[in-house]
Amino acid sequence: MKAVVWDSVKGLLLVTGDAKKRIGKKQAAAERYNASTLKKLDDLQKKKAKCEAERFTNMDQFMAGNLDKEVYQKRRGTLLRGNGA
């Protein structure tokens, strides 16, 4: 009887150990994914800030008379599409 109980306990410990390993792997994968997503978000926020600054610079140059309307509109269209200056 003791052998049967002991075998059951060992089996449960093995199953628990395997489950812990699987959970650990999934957690590590989730952490890598989160880090990657945060990096992408940071990059997008920087790109947005740069684009907004360029958009305001473009408008300031147009309002100051340093850009003609055609050049202003072309740059504005490029910036609105998010392709940079």
C-alpha positions in Angstrom: 0.0 0.0 0.0 2.8 2.4 0.9 4.4 1.7 -2.5 1.2 2.6 -4.3 0.9 5.9 -2.4 4.5 6.7 -2.9 4.3 6.0 -6.6 1.3 8.3 -6.8 3.1 11.1 -4.9 6.1 10.8 -7.2 3.8 10.9 -10.2 2.1 14.1 -8.9 5.5 15.6 -8.3 6.7 14.9 -11.8 3.5 16.4 -13.3 3.8 19.4 -11.1 7.5 19.9 -12.1 6.5 19.6 -15.8 3.7 22.1 -15.3 6.2 24.5 -13.6 8.6 24.2 -16.5 5.8 24.9 -19.1 4.6 27.9 -17.0 8.1 29.2 -16.8 8.6 29.0 -20.5 5.3 30.7 -21.2 6.1 33.4 -18.7 9.5 34.0 -20.3 7.9 34.2 -23.7 5.3 36.7 -22.4 8.0 38.9 -20.8 10.0 38.9 -24.1 6.8 39.9 -26.0 6.0 42.6 -23.5 9.5 44.0 -23.8 9.3 44.0 -27.5 5.9 45.7 -27.5 7.1 48.4 -25.1 10.1 49.1 -27.3 7.8 49.4 -30.4 5.5 51.7 -28.4 8.4 53.9 -27.3 9.7 54.0 -30.9 6.2 55.1 -32.2 5.9 57.8 -29.5 9.3 59.2 -30.5 8.3 59.1 -34.2 5.0 60.9 -33.4 6.8 63.6 -31.4 9.3 64.1 -34.3 6.5 64.3 -36.8 4.6 66.8 -34.7 7.6 69.0 -34.3 8.3 68.8 -38.1 4.6 69.7 -38.8 4.8 72.8 -36.6 8.1 73.8 -38.1 6.6 73.4 -41.6 3.6 75.6 -40.6 5.9 78.2 -39.0 8.0 78.4 -42.1 4.9 78.8 -44.3 3.4 81.4 -42.0 6.7 83.3 -42.0 6.7 83.3 -45.8 9.8 81.1 -46.1 7.8 78.3 -48.0 5.5 78.7 -50.9 2.1 77.1 -50.7 2.9 74.1 -52.9 6.0 73.1 -50.9 4.1 73.6 -47.7 1.2 71.4 -48.8 3.6 68.7 -50.1 5.5 68.6 -46.8 2.2 68.7 -44.9 0.9 65.7 -46.9 4.0 63.8 -46.3 3.9 64.5 -42.6 0.2 63.6 -42.3 0.9 60.2 -43.9 3.7 59.7 -41.3 6.5 59.4 -43.8 8.7 62.1 -42.2 10.0 65.2 -43.9 
